[in-house]
Amino acid sequence: MRLELPPQMKLVHETVIPIRWGDMDAMGHVNNTIHFRYMETARLEWIYQACGAGSMSSQGPLMVNGFCNYRRQLEHPGDVLVKTFVANPGRSSFDSFHTIARTDLPGEIWADGGATLVWTDHAAKKSAPMPDWFRALLV
């Protein structure tokens, strides 16, 4: 199945994550919730590398929705390559997209998904305008 992603998106990060035995469920494949963990791990690695973990204590991106398309069943053992893309920066929000592929079968997408993130003032618990330094990472 061919993956159609927005043409304006930007590749910002790649990471390899091992498929753990405990990631599988009773059906013998990686549980659907684990795909969200793989995407979360990749997204947070990118944000922490780009911004520094400490700089996100008072403001930062907060996920407001997420989705995943399961294309093939992942199974242990193996490693997955998760690529993170960003697109559509607005005043306070942007979209992230992820592809999940097995490292031993490059080029085959096993799952894809994404999330909308909103720049948030953590103390006020409200959205806030995205700082220019962060917006520059998205374009």
Buried (B, 14 or more C-beta within 10 A) or exposed (E): EEEEEEEEBBEBBEBEBEBEEEBBEEEEBBBEEBBBEBBBBBBBBBBEEBBEEEBBEEBBBBBEEBEBEBBBEBBBEBEBBBBBBBBBBBEBBBBBBBBBBBEEEEEEBBBBBBBBBBBBBEEEEEBBEBEEEBBEBBE
